Amino acid sequence: MSHRCGTIGMAGRPNTGKSSLLNRIIGEKLSIVSPKPQTTRHLVTGILTRPECQYVFVDAPGGQAGAKSVLHRRLNRRATEAARDADVALFVVEALRFGPDDRRVLERIPAEQSVIAAVNKIDLLRSHSLLIPFLDRLSKTRNFVAIVPVSARTGRNVPELLAALREALPEGAAAYPPDQLTDRDERFFAAELLREKLFGEMGEELPYRCEVVIESFKEEGRLRRIEATILVERESQKPIVLGARGERLKRMASAARRDMEKLFGGKVYLGTWVKVRKAWTDDARVLRQLGYE
């Protein structure tokens, strides 16, 4: 059997479970997860190496209609480019739900691109008899290489999805060492894990006005000493993040620190601060500094 290796660009509207599916496939929490849409902001690469194939997944922000800020327009562009530039596009759609937003994401993928559809959240279906007509309707929207019903939560049919992806990837040698899971470093994951807590604790709008910047990341023996700043856009947002007597920030930082220790396999000291950077989501210069090209 010839060895295959290639990139798989994940695409789909927000909340279809792309990040959860990536985490399930890789077996590690590489992408942060939240019920809120467009939690993912950066391209996250997850690498799965098997004897016959190396899968290089690229998780991108969920395509969002009506994006107004400079930040959200750039996130939409990232989502489109990830699927367009990969060897195969993995279109993730929620079982029994295919609406205008799903269609827009699918239409942004070039007609010549190979696309496999992963129909996620089948574990939530009351009756699987409803799935067959949905799959039939979905098959008429595009000439998919394959359509695979899956559950990111339980792992159901993930082996079948990997088999379909392998057949669509080009022949070639592995691009990464067999034990490498991602191309991101610990500094990146430290910021992401703290940002995940912001999405979990804050209301509907404020997390989108926050960003996490790692000011310092030092390894002192088995201890990682991390200093992080949470950026907000207005002075009025700062006390909301801090909470009464700073208790909300302490709670979020403690939860993030525990996740970091689990991921990094060692003790972590995490210092957190909140600073105001006015209208950063619409400031192209600040966005470049934060890595949103």
N, C-alpha and C positions, 0 to 999 in steps of 0.2 A: 504494500500500500504506500503510495507516494505521500510525502510529508507536505502539509499545507500551512500557510501562515498569511495573515492579512488583517486589515483593520475593519472594524464593524462600527459604523456610526449610528448611535441610538437616537431616534427621533420620535416625537409624539407631543401631543398637547400636555399642559401641566396636569399632574395628578393621575397619570395613567400607570405610574409605578415603575418608571424607567430605572431610577436609582435603586429601588428595592430589588429589582430584577438583577441589576449589575451586582449588588452585594450578595445576592443568593448564588449567582453563578461563580463569583470569585471566592466566596466563602469568607470574606472579610468585609468590614464596614468601610468602604472606600468613599461612598457618596452619602452625604447627610440626607436625612429623610424627615419630612414634615408634612402634615395634612394641607399646609398652605401651598398655593401654586407658585411655581418658579422659585423654589428653594435653592435649586442648583444654579450657580452663577458661573462657575468656571468649568472648563473641559477637564474631566477626570478620566484618566486612562486606567483600565483594569485589565490585567494580563492573566490569562488562563493557559497553562502549558500542559498539553497531553502528549503522549508518545507520538501520535499521528498528526498533531495539529497544534499550532499556537494561535490562540484567539486574542486579538488586541481590541478590546471594547473601548469606545470613546463615548462617555456619558456627557450630554450637553444640556443646557437649559431647555425647558419646555417652551415651545413656540407659543407666544401669547398675542392674541389679537388686540388691537387698539393701544399698543404700547406708546406712551407719550414721552417719558423721560429719555435722555440720551443713554442712560444706563440700560433701560429695557430695550431700546432699539438695538443696542450692541449685543445684548443677550439673544435677541431674535436672530441676529446675523450669525452669531456663533452656532446656534442650533441648526441653521440652514447649511452652513459650511461643513459642520461635522458629518452630516449625512451625505452631502454632495461629494466630499473629498475622500470618503472611505472606499474600500474595495466592495463592501456590501452595506446597505442601509438596513437597520433593524427598526421597523416601524412598530411602536408599541401602542396598542389601542385597548381600551377597557371593554370587557365582554358586554355585549348588548348595547353599547353606547358608541355610536359613530355619528358625530354632528358636524356642523360647519367648521369648528376649530380643528377637528381631526382632518377634515378634507383639505383645509388650507395648508396644514403641515405636510400632508401627503403630496399636494400639488407643488410644493417648493422643492421636492426631490426630483432631479432631472429625469426625464422620460427614459433615458438610456441606462440609468442606474439600476443595478440589481437590488430588489427589495424583498425582504422576508418580513412577514407580519407576525408579531407575537400578540395574541389575544389574551390579555392578562386578567387576573382576578376571577378566574373561573370557579374558585373555591367559594365565592359569594353567591353563586347562582342557586336559586331555589330548585330549579329543574333544568337539567342539562339538555332536555328536549328543545329548549328555546335557543340553544347554541347553534344548532344545525342551520336554521334559516338565516341567522345572523351571519354565519360564515359564508353562506351562499351570497348574501347581499354584499358582503365585504369583498368577495372575490371578483365582483363585477366593477369595483372602483378602480382596479389596477391589475396589471398582469404580474402578480406576485410570483416569486420563485417558489415560495411555500407559505402556508398559513398554519401556525402552530398554536393551539390553545394552551396556556400555561398558568401557573400560579406562582408568583414570586414569594408569596407568604409560606406556602407549603413545599415548594420545589417540584410540584407535579409537572410532568412533561418537559422539564428542563433538559434531560438527556436527549429527548427528541428534537428540541430546538437546537442544541449544539450539533447534532448530526446533520440537520438541514443547513446550518451555517457552514459547517466544514465542507460540504459539497459545493457551496457557492464561493468559497475562498480560493485564491490562486495557489498553485504549487510553489513551494519555496522553503528555504531554511528558516529556522526560528530567528526572530529579530532581537530577542531579549534572553538573558540567562534563564534557565528553567525555574529558579526559585524567586524570580522577581515578579511582584504582584502589581506594581504601578510605577509610573515615572515621576510621581510627585514625592516630595520630601516631607519629613516630619513637621517642619515649620508650616507647610501648607495645611496639613491635617489638624494641627493645633488651632489654627485660625478657623477652619471649617467646623470643628467640634464645638467651639465657643459660639460660633454663629448659629449653629443648630439650636442651642439653648435659647438664643434670642427669639427664634421663630417659635419655640415651644412655649415661652413665657409671655411674650408680648401680645398685644391685640392684633387686629387684622392688618393695619397699615404700617405701624412703626417698624417692624423688622425690615421692611423694604427701604427704610430710610437709615438703616444702620449698616455699618461695615466693621470688620475686625482687622486690625493691623498688628502683626507681631513685631514689636519694637526690638526685642532681644530674645535669642534662643541659645542658651549655653549648656553644654554638658559638663557636669562636675562629678566625675566618677560615674555612678549609676543614677545620679540625680540630674534631671533636666530642669533648668531654671528658665522660666518663660515669663516675659513681660508683654502684655497685650493691651492695646487701646481699642475701645469701641467708639467709632465715630458716629455722631448724630448730626442732623442738619440744623436744629434750632435749640436755643437755650431751654425752651419749655420741654424738650424731649429728654433732657439730661436727668431730671429728677424721676422721670417715669422709669428709665433704665435702672437707676440706683435703687428705687423703692424706699420705703420708710426706713430711716437710719442705715441705708445701704444694704438692707437685708435681701432685696431681690437680686442685686448684683452678686452678693456673696453666694446665694443659692445657685445661680447660674454658673458661677465660676467653679464651685465645688463639684457640680454635676459634670462640667466639662473636664475638670482635672481627673475625675475618676475614669472617664472614658479615655482620656489620654494615657493614663497609667496602664489601662487594659490594652490599648493599641500598641504602645511603645514598650510594654513589658518592663517598666521600672518606675521609680518614684518621680513625681512631678511637683515642682513649686510653680504656682501660677499667680502672678500679680496682674490685676486688671484695673483699668482706668477708663473714664468716659470723657471724651472731648468733643467740642463742637467744631464741625467743618461745614460752613454754611453751603447749602444747596449742592452738596458734593455729587448727587446723582445726575445733575445737569451740567457739571463742570468738566469739560473734555480734558483739561490739563490734569485735574485730580484723578479722573478715571484712568488716564494713561499711567499715572504714578501707582495706582492700585492694581494695574495689570489688565484693565479692560480696554484693550486696543480695538 
